[in-house]
Structures are given as C-alpha cells and as structure tokens.
Amino acid sequence: MVALTQRLGISEQRSKKLHQAWLRIHKFIANVFDTTSIHGLTYLTKDGSHAIERFIIAVFIGVGIYGAITISQNTIERYNENPTVISMDRNMFFWNTSFPSLTICPHKKLNDLKVNKYIEDNPLKFPTDELKSEFKRFITILSNATYENFEDIPKNNTFGIDSEDWLDLMYNLSSIFNPEISSGTSSKLYMIDTITELGFCHSINTKIAGYNSYNWHMLPYNNTVVVHPLDGEIYALIINFSSSYELYFHGAMEMPDISKQRYTFYESDYTTVELVALEILTNSDVKEIRQRKCRFMNEDDVMMVNPVYSFNLCRMECRMRTAMKYCGCIPHFYRNRDKNGRKFPVCGFEGLNCLSAMKKEIISLSSKTKKIDCDCYANCDNSYFFVQAYRSREWFLGANLQWGINDYPKMQLKREMIFTFSDVLVGIGGMAGLFLGFSILSFVELAFFFVWRVIREFVVD
C-alpha cells in the first residue's frame, strides 16, 4: 500500500512537471508570435481568438509559406539553369574578326612511290601481281574510308596487317601535302596536319586541329590570324594542289564534322570562296557550365581522348562511344587510347560491317531504336562562317583555292550574365516580404528568440 502511494506521488509530480514545462513552452511560443514582425502569427496565440478564427489565419499563413517557397524555388532554378542572355554588339570597329579557318581533305592521300616501296620490301605478303593490285586498291579505298563508305572497303584479304596498324601504315605511306599559302595580311597562315573522320586532312588558321593530329606531342602556342574592317577585303590563296579535295570552313576553335556541309573541288579548278562571319563570345563572369550551357576550350573534363574541348570534338568522341557500345570497336581514324592510357579495339572487317549497318545513326547521332546521349555543349567562344558565294573555273596550273571575308560582320553576339546572385536574394526576399512580411530583421528576431531566449528560459533557469 505504501509502495502504491509512493508511485502515485511520483506520477503526480511527473505530470505536474510536464504541465509546467508545457506552460512555459506555450508562453515562450506566444511571446515569440506576439513580438515577431512576421505577419499573422500574433493572431494564432492571441487571447480571446476563436478556434475557427485561428484556423483561418493558420490556413492563410500556410498558403503564404507555400507561395513564398514555390516562387523562391523558381527563382533559384532560373539562377541555376537560365541566368544568361545573348546580347548584340553593333560596334563593328571595336573588335577584330577571326580569319576563316578551313580544313582540306585531299582525295589522293597516299604516295604511289611509298606504296610501291612498301610492296617491294614485303615480297612474302605480295608474291603475285594480283595481290599487289589488290593491296593497292585496298589501301587506297581504306585511306578515304569514312562512315559513309565503309561498305566499299574490300574485305576478302587482310594482307597480314592488323586493323590496329592501319593508321600507322597509311601515315607512313601518305603523300607530303605542302602547297604554297599566301594572304593579304602581314600575319602568316600556318597549315597543321590533323586526323578527321575523313582521314588525313590539313587545317589552316586553327587552334585545336593539332591536338587531333597523328603525332602525340606538346604543341607550341598557335596564334591565329584576325582581321579588322579597316583592313578591307582580305583573301588568302593556296596554290599547287595535286589532287581534288573536300573542303570544310569552320572557326579557329573548331574541327570539321562529317555531318556538316562540305564542298568538293577538282584538281583542275581555280576556286574563289566568299564568306560571311558571325562571332559569339562569352563573358568570363559566367562561371558555371550549367548556367551558360557552353564550354570553353580548356574545359575538357568530359573528353575521353582529346586534351581540349570543342563541340565537334565532343561529337566525334560521342561517335566513338556509340561505335564501342553497339559494335565493340572504333574506326581506325580515331585515337585508340584515352587520356588515362586505356586502349580501345580497332574495328576489323566484321566491325566495319557493323558500323556500315549503323552509319545513319552514328553520323546523325540520333536513333529511334537506340539510345545515343552525347551531352555536348556548344563552344562558348567561336566564329561561324557561311559561304556567301563561290566560283570555280578551269585552271591549267592545278587546283588553287582563294577564300576570304567579303562582308565584315555588322554585329557580334555576347553571352552575358543577366540574372545574378544578388537578383536571387532580391527575388527571395521580395517573395518572403510579399507573402509573410518577412525581412532580415525578422530573421534576426527569430535567431534571438530561438537562441538567446531558449538558453535563458530553458537552460539557465
């Protein structure tokens, strides 16, 4: 009986302490709501308020909180995803324009003397004239092989050459391409050998073509040629072509892409091409890639093979990944090692048949049945050139090419930050003030109440 009485006494004391604690908490919350500058909270604990009145006030406060949070989320999303704008600058005399870059891919890529010498040095591989002719046909077609014509490669004889050695062999048998280049500027135009999806090609006035060349070595700084409207009409000239060729025009920060337009000219043509230019630049204060939706040349973290970034290089590597995913190998004109040294298998005849069957999907990088995800952003800084007109006439001294800017651009596009972090603060603060009357002082009040008052009321006491 005594024990039961003691337990009841302890229970009553515990209930009394809990009741006192609840009263203190209620008093504390009522004090916070009565003194804070946030709208509506004082009516929730005001003496004499009806329960229905408090419920209606609570609903309106809840709607205000929901509205403030929703619109603030939209503000943050805009800052993260779409804070930039492309503006137009028409002060054409205040900037220079990059001289049109181009890539030339000759149709005749091999040197006949080198091919004959290779055949003579390997008599066991080519014991008969028939095999010699077959090899010449094979290596000639292989040197011009692209996704568009893999099916044309003779696939009845490998001649004892592994597919991983095709690129090395064609490089050793390639012709020396050394035409004369002149321009109407005081700056010199340089030609760089490069490897594209059309095989061995040669690029002029480019910053990145050398990173996709046959030789893997450090490149010296390559300064490109720029021109100004006060320079007048500037043309460059290449003379002494020895064969017909494919021609791409692109910016100095780009490479040719097999899916883009190219022009074919013959070895007996004197061709003049007039171009118009459009440049886009990106302000350096746009730091995040997700905000500007573009990449600079040095942002190569998404690249497997190349040490620099460009939109077309990214698409080329996407084709590599697609070929690896669906055919288990890559074409011979790609580098078969990534930046970490991992090696990729090079397609033999069976792999080329697989690539030929998928050529439309691989070239366009789109498919209705297969998943192809490239995630390639455009270049932040780039020049775009469009052929305004071209003329070709027969010329008895071999193929010549003249090109230049006929009409200087009247505008320049700039990608700039229009919605900054300060705009985010203004937007969120405005929504909090509109829906709840919340301000920085309200935040200080809450910090004061829930830090200092809590310590004084519940810890010190």
Secondary structure, 3 states (H helix, E strand, C coil): CHHHHHHHHHHHHHHHHHHHHHHHHHHHHHHHHHHCCCCCHHHHCCCCCCHHHHHHHHHHHHHHHHHHHHHHHHHHHHHHHCCEEEEEECCHHHCCEECCEEEEEECCCECHHHHHHHHHHCCCCCCCHHHHHHHHHHHHHHHCCCCCCHHHCCCCCCCCCCHHHHHHHHHHCECCCCCEEEECCCCCCCEEEEEECCEEEEEECCCCHHHHCCCCCCCCCCCCCEECHHHCCEEEEEEEECCCEEEEEECCCCCCCCCCCCEEECCCEEEEEEEEEEEEEECCCCCCHHHHCEECCCCCCCCCCCCCCCHHHHHHHHHHHHHHHHHCCECCCCCCECCCCCECCECCHHHHHHHHHCHHHHHHCCCCCCCCCCCCCEECCEEEEEEEEEEEEECCCCEEEEEEEEECCCCEEEEEECCCHHHHHHHHHHHHHHHHCCCHHHHHHHHHHHHHHHHHHHHHC
